[in-house]
Amino acid sequence: MLNSAFGPKRPMTASNAALALILAFGIACTGLGPLRAAEPAPDFTLRTKAADISVSLDAAIKADPLLAINCLAEGKHYAEKQNAEAEAARRSDPKLFSNGGYTFERKYVTASIVGPYISIVRTDYENTGGAHPNTYIDTILWDNSAKKRISIRPFFKDTANGSPAMRAMVRGVISSLNAEKKKRGIDDSNIGIDWYKGIEPDLLKIGPVTLTPSIKPDKSAGLTFHYAPYAVGPYAEGTFEAFVPWQDLQPYLSPEGAAIFGGERLADAKNR
């Protein structure tokens, strides 16, 4: 049992103990003292002559020990890979690193919790000395019952490439993106580039996806697709989210999908 000044004693489970060790290691690697409350310390850092790398998990993720361990292990692997590549670049051309190394930041942020499913947006910020920093977005869907990552496949009868469900998703994504661009006053029609060419009826190519929070408890209002700069428009346009309501996908839902989808989008989800 652990003594705590903030609440009653709690048993130290194996998963909690593992998480504590990983988080302690991450904090120790920073080489820094405590930061202000408004600037929480990253959960893992790796700082070398070639790179300054940090990995951060939000509070909701850290509240689930197994999920936190899973994300932090992935984040550590990401940090080590980026550092190895940065070190190879530094050895190849040391002058490029005369003013400091590359910067990499990975953040895991909870997008929604719907029943046993936790949707997470993983954002990578990278500054390697180019014309501007780059941002990359991916998503994670965690099944808290099975304690593992899954895809949205179980929610649909058929998600094969080009299936009716996948084509409906593409139509919904493009319609949502067009509406958002119109809202922002963006007109890409004269650029001569088909920014939606890469959005295909393929789960691996349609874009990173999360379950959208609904006004109904433990329900999802549909799917939100997340696009980094350059994915569906010029870099200056920034990031985009495309919402596809579950009603548009209702004919293609499996029993698992019919059980998890329902209701309208939460107001705060609409305004992000």
C-alpha positions as CSV (number, residue, x, y, z in Angstrom):
1,M,0.0,0.0,0.0
2,L,1.2,3.5,-0.7
3,N,0.7,6.5,1.5
4,S,-0.8,9.5,-0.3
5,A,-1.4,13.1,0.9
6,F,-4.1,13.4,-1.8
7,G,-6.4,10.6,-1.0
8,P,-6.9,7.1,0.6
9,K,-4.3,4.4,0.3
10,R,-4.6,2.4,-3.0
11,P,-3.1,-1.0,-3.8
12,M,-0.2,-1.0,-6.3
13,T,-1.3,-3.3,-9.1
14,A,1.1,-4.8,-11.6
15,S,-0.1,-2.4,-14.3
16,N,0.1,0.6,-12.1
17,A,3.6,-0.3,-11.0
18,A,4.8,-0.8,-14.6
19,L,3.3,2.6,-15.5
20,A,5.0,4.3,-12.5
21,L,8.4,2.9,-13.6
22,I,8.0,4.0,-17.2
23,L,6.8,7.5,-16.2
24,A,9.6,7.8,-13.7
25,F,12.1,6.8,-16.3
26,G,10.7,9.3,-18.7
27,I,10.9,12.2,-16.2
28,A,14.4,11.2,-15.2
29,C,15.5,11.3,-18.8
30,T,14.6,15.0,-19.0
31,G,17.4,16.2,-16.8
32,L,15.1,19.0,-15.7
33,G,13.6,20.0,-12.4
34,P,9.8,20.3,-11.8
35,L,8.0,22.5,-14.3
36,R,5.1,24.9,-13.7
37,A,1.7,23.3,-13.5
38,A,0.7,25.1,-16.8
39,E,3.6,23.4,-18.5
40,P,3.5,19.7,-17.6
41,A,6.7,17.8,-18.2
42,P,6.8,15.4,-21.1
43,D,6.4,11.8,-20.2
44,F,9.5,10.9,-22.1
45,T,12.4,12.9,-23.5
46,L,15.5,12.1,-25.3
47,R,18.1,14.9,-25.8
48,T,21.3,14.4,-27.7
49,K,23.6,16.6,-29.9
50,A,21.5,15.6,-32.8
51,A,17.9,15.9,-31.5
52,D,15.6,17.2,-28.8
53,I,12.7,14.8,-28.6
54,S,9.7,14.7,-26.3
55,V,6.6,12.4,-26.0
56,S,3.5,13.6,-24.1
57,L,0.3,11.8,-23.0
58,D,-2.8,13.6,-21.9
59,A,-4.4,13.0,-18.4
60,A,-7.1,10.7,-19.7
61,I,-4.6,8.4,-21.3
62,K,-2.4,8.3,-18.2
63,A,-5.5,7.5,-16.1
64,D,-5.6,4.1,-17.9
65,P,-2.3,2.3,-17.1
66,L,-2.3,-0.3,-19.9
67,L,-3.2,2.3,-22.5
68,A,-0.5,4.7,-21.2
69,I,2.1,1.9,-21.3
70,N,1.1,1.0,-24.8
71,C,1.3,4.6,-26.1
72,L,4.5,5.5,-24.2
73,A,6.3,2.4,-25.5
74,E,5.4,3.4,-29.0
75,G,6.5,7.0,-28.3
76,K,9.9,5.8,-27.0
77,H,10.4,3.7,-30.1
78,Y,9.6,6.8,-32.2
79,A,12.1,8.9,-30.2
80,E,14.9,6.4,-30.6
81,K,14.2,6.1,-34.4
82,Q,14.2,9.8,-34.9
83,N,17.3,10.3,-32.9
84,A,19.2,7.6,-34.9
85,E,18.2,9.3,-38.1
86,A,19.2,12.7,-36.8
87,E,22.5,11.4,-35.6
88,A,23.2,9.9,-39.0
89,A,22.5,13.3,-40.6
90,R,24.8,15.0,-38.0
91,R,27.7,12.7,-38.8
92,S,27.1,13.2,-42.5
93,D,27.1,17.1,-42.2
94,P,28.0,18.5,-38.8
95,K,27.7,22.1,-40.0
96,L,23.9,21.7,-40.3
97,F,23.8,21.1,-36.5
98,S,26.1,24.0,-35.5
99,N,23.1,25.9,-34.0
100,G,21.5,22.9,-32.4
101,G,19.8,19.7,-33.4
102,Y,16.4,18.7,-34.8
103,T,13.3,19.0,-32.7
104,F,10.6,16.3,-32.5
105,E,7.5,16.4,-30.4
106,R,4.9,13.6,-30.2
107,K,1.6,14.2,-28.4
108,Y,-1.2,11.7,-27.6
109,V,-4.6,13.4,-27.0
110,T,-7.9,11.8,-26.3
111,A,-10.5,12.7,-28.9
112,S,-13.4,10.7,-27.5
113,I,-14.4,7.9,-25.1
114,V,-17.4,6.0,-26.4
115,G,-18.4,3.0,-24.3
116,P,-15.2,0.8,-24.2
117,Y,-13.6,2.6,-27.1
118,I,-11.0,5.3,-26.6
119,S,-10.1,7.4,-29.7
120,I,-6.7,9.1,-29.6
121,V,-5.2,11.7,-32.0
122,R,-1.4,11.3,-32.3
123,T,0.3,14.5,-33.5
124,D,4.0,14.7,-34.5
125,Y,5.7,18.1,-34.8
126,E,9.1,18.0,-36.5
127,N,11.5,20.8,-37.2
128,T,14.5,19.6,-39.1
129,G,15.7,23.0,-40.5
130,G,13.5,23.1,-43.6
131,A,11.5,26.0,-44.8
132,H,8.9,25.4,-42.1
133,P,8.2,22.7,-39.4
134,N,6.0,19.8,-40.4
135,T,3.1,18.2,-38.7
136,Y,1.9,14.6,-39.1
137,I,-1.4,13.2,-37.7
138,D,-2.4,9.6,-37.0
139,T,-5.1,8.1,-34.8
140,I,-5.4,5.2,-32.4
141,L,-8.6,3.3,-31.5
142,W,-8.2,1.5,-28.2
143,D,-10.7,-1.2,-27.1
144,N,-10.6,-1.1,-23.4
145,S,-12.5,-4.4,-23.0
146,A,-10.0,-6.3,-25.1
147,K,-7.1,-4.1,-23.9
148,K,-5.7,-3.6,-27.4
149,R,-5.7,-1.4,-30.5
150,I,-8.3,-2.1,-33.1
151,S,-9.6,-0.5,-36.3
152,I,-13.1,0.5,-37.3
153,R,-13.6,-2.6,-39.3
154,P,-15.8,-4.4,-36.7
155,F,-18.4,-1.6,-36.9
156,F,-19.2,-2.3,-40.6
157,K,-20.4,-5.3,-42.6
158,D,-17.7,-4.8,-45.3
159,T,-14.7,-2.5,-45.3
160,A,-12.9,-4.1,-48.3
161,N,-11.3,-1.6,-50.7
162,G,-14.0,0.0,-52.8
163,S,-16.9,-1.5,-50.8
164,P,-20.2,0.5,-50.5
165,A,-19.3,1.4,-47.0
166,M,-15.9,2.8,-48.0
167,R,-17.3,4.7,-50.9
168,A,-19.9,6.2,-48.6
169,M,-17.2,7.3,-46.3
170,V,-15.2,9.0,-49.1
171,R,-18.3,10.9,-50.3
172,G,-18.9,12.0,-46.7
173,V,-15.3,13.1,-46.2
174,I,-15.2,15.1,-49.4
175,S,-18.5,16.8,-48.7
176,S,-17.4,17.7,-45.2
177,L,-14.0,19.1,-46.5
178,N,-15.7,21.2,-49.2
179,A,-18.1,22.7,-46.6
180,E,-15.2,23.5,-44.2
181,K,-13.1,25.1,-47.0
182,K,-16.1,27.2,-48.0
183,K,-16.6,28.2,-44.4
184,R,-12.9,29.4,-44.3
185,G,-13.2,31.2,-47.6
186,I,-10.8,28.8,-49.3
187,D,-11.0,28.2,-53.1
188,D,-8.6,25.6,-54.4
189,S,-10.3,25.3,-57.8
190,N,-7.7,27.3,-59.7
191,I,-4.6,25.7,-58.2
192,G,-4.5,22.8,-60.7
193,I,-4.0,20.2,-58.0
194,D,-6.6,17.6,-57.0
195,W,-6.1,17.7,-53.2
196,Y,-8.6,14.9,-52.6
197,K,-6.8,12.4,-55.0
198,G,-5.2,10.6,-52.0
199,I,-8.6,10.0,-50.3
200,E,-9.5,6.5,-51.5
201,P,-12.1,4.0,-50.5
202,D,-9.4,2.1,-48.6
203,L,-9.1,2.1,-44.8
204,L,-5.3,2.7,-45.2
205,K,-5.7,5.6,-47.5
206,I,-8.9,7.4,-46.5
207,G,-7.3,9.1,-43.5
208,P,-6.8,8.8,-39.8
209,V,-10.2,8.3,-38.0
210,T,-11.8,8.7,-34.6
211,L,-15.2,8.0,-33.2
212,T,-17.1,11.3,-32.8
213,P,-18.7,12.1,-29.4
214,S,-22.5,12.0,-29.4
215,I,-25.1,13.7,-27.2
216,K,-26.2,10.2,-26.3
217,P,-24.1,8.6,-23.5
218,D,-21.8,5.8,-24.7
219,K,-22.7,6.5,-28.4
220,S,-20.8,7.8,-31.3
221,A,-22.4,10.4,-33.7
222,G,-20.2,9.2,-36.6
223,L,-16.6,9.3,-37.8
224,T,-14.2,12.2,-37.8
225,F,-11.3,12.0,-40.2
226,H,-8.1,14.0,-39.4
227,Y,-5.8,15.6,-42.0
228,A,-2.5,17.2,-41.4
229,P,-1.2,20.2,-43.5
230,Y,-0.5,19.2,-47.1
231,A,-2.9,16.2,-46.9
232,V,-6.0,17.9,-48.4
233,G,-4.7,21.4,-49.2
234,P,-1.6,23.7,-49.3
235,Y,0.5,23.9,-46.1
236,A,-0.9,27.4,-45.4
237,E,-4.4,26.0,-45.0
238,G,-3.4,24.0,-42.0
239,T,-5.2,21.0,-40.6
240,F,-8.7,19.8,-41.4
241,E,-11.3,17.5,-39.7
242,A,-14.0,15.9,-41.8
243,F,-17.1,14.6,-40.1
244,V,-19.3,11.8,-41.5
245,P,-22.5,11.3,-39.6
246,W,-23.5,7.7,-38.7
247,Q,-26.8,8.1,-40.5
248,D,-24.9,8.3,-43.8
249,L,-23.3,4.9,-43.0
250,Q,-26.3,3.2,-41.3
251,P,-27.0,0.7,-44.2
252,Y,-23.5,-0.6,-43.9
253,L,-23.3,-1.0,-40.1
254,S,-22.6,-4.4,-38.5
255,P,-24.3,-5.4,-35.2
256,E,-21.3,-3.9,-33.3
257,G,-21.7,-0.7,-35.3
258,A,-25.4,-0.5,-34.7
259,A,-24.8,-0.8,-31.0
260,I,-22.2,2.0,-30.8
261,F,-23.5,4.6,-33.1
262,G,-26.4,7.0,-32.4
263,G,-27.5,10.6,-31.7
264,E,-26.1,13.9,-32.9
265,R,-22.7,15.4,-32.5
266,L,-21.9,17.2,-29.2
267,A,-21.7,20.9,-29.6
268,D,-18.0,21.1,-28.6
269,A,-17.1,18.4,-31.2
270,K,-18.7,20.6,-33.9
271,N,-16.7,23.6,-33.0
272,R,-13.2,22.1,-32.9
